[in-house]
Amino acid sequence: MPSIKPITLHAHSSGPNPWKVVIILQELELPYTLVYETPATIKSAPYTDVNPNGRVPAIRDPNTGITLWESGAIIEYLIENYDTEQKISHGSQSPEKWLEKQFLYFQVSGQGPYFGQYTWFARLHHEQLPSAKERYLNEIKRVIGVLNTILEGKNYLVGEKATYADLSFITWALIGQNAVESTGVDLDKEAPNYVAWMKRLLDRPAVQKALQEKEKASSASAQ
């Protein structure tokens, strides 16, 4: 899309939420520029002029003049404005539109926060709290179980193609899968529909490009 100016995406090199947006940008073949923020820069101006909440992601779109934050809102915006060919959605006049939104909201409220809390208590909290780790690990297992049930007899969450509803789950799912399997759970046996779904999504070229870019950014920030 040569007539479209690059969208600026404020991100962190490893945090899952900005990379949900990168996956959507890659799927829609939209030009973008990544600006990497740090724990220090996101808490003060000029970044807080972009997002007063001091979190990533946020976008600035020169094509429309909008500045937007919160990953779910950004994904909806990109779909509404740029998925004119319905590559990863079913269109605004389709009843599937509401099912796509349903699953996006499940991701931002039911997957991301609980998977994130597990990561905090497992890796970052200043003291070990086994009860907290157990609570959030159980939530990861529960969410995986819900998705596994929904995917019975289906390849994707909505309709017969991958949509943003599916793609929004990927980055946190990778963290959750590692957490569950580290406890000895065999997800191939316990959640075969879920595992097959994730494999289909991870095999997509746009997803692979986004995750490769994430890996490069993480490696560079660690040096």
BELHUWO-V179214 format. One record per backbone hydrogen bond with DSSP energy under -1.0 kcal/mol. CO is the residue of the C=O (numbers start at 0). NH is the residue of the N-H. If there is no record, write none. Layout:
((CO & NH) (CO & NH))
This chain:
((0 & 3) (6 & 32) (7 & 59) (8 & 34) (9 & 57) (10 & 36) (15 & 19) (16 & 20) (17 & 21) (18 & 22) (19 & 23) (20 & 24) (21 & 25) (22 & 26) (23 & 27) (24 & 29) (30 & 6) (32 & 8) (34 & 10) (37 & 41) (40 & 43) (43 & 47) (45 & 48) (46 & 49) (46 & 50) (50 & 53) (56 & 69) (57 & 9) (58 & 67) (59 & 7) (60 & 64) (65 & 60) (67 & 58) (69 & 73) (70 & 74) (71 & 75) (72 & 76) (73 & 77) (74 & 78) (75 & 79) (76 & 80) (77 & 81) (78 & 82) (81 & 83) (82 & 85) (87 & 163) (90 & 93) (93 & 96) (94 & 97) (95 & 99) (96 & 100) (97 & 101) (98 & 102) (99 & 103) (100 & 104) (101 & 105) (102 & 106) (103 & 107) (104 & 108) (105 & 109) (105 & 110) (106 & 111) (110 & 114) (111 & 115) (112 & 116) (113 & 117) (114 & 118) (115 & 119) (116 & 120) (117 & 121) (118 & 122) (119 & 123) (119 & 124) (128 & 132) (129 & 133) (130 & 134) (131 & 135) (132 & 136) (133 & 137) (134 & 138) (135 & 139) (136 & 140) (137 & 141) (138 & 142) (139 & 143) (140 & 144) (141 & 145) (142 & 146) (143 & 147) (144 & 148) (145 & 149) (146 & 150) (148 & 151) (150 & 153) (162 & 166) (163 & 167) (165 & 168) (166 & 169) (168 & 172) (169 & 173) (171 & 175) (172 & 176) (173 & 177) (174 & 178) (175 & 179) (176 & 180) (177 & 181) (179 & 182) (179 & 184) (180 & 183) (185 & 188) (185 & 189) (186 & 190) (190 & 194) (191 & 195) (192 & 196) (193 & 197) (194 & 198) (195 & 199) (196 & 200) (197 & 201) (198 & 202) (200 & 203) (203 & 207) (204 & 208) (205 & 209) (206 & 210) (207 & 211) (208 & 212) (209 & 213) (210 & 214) (211 & 215) (212 & 216) (213 & 217) (214 & 218) (215 & 219) (216 & 220) (217 & 221))
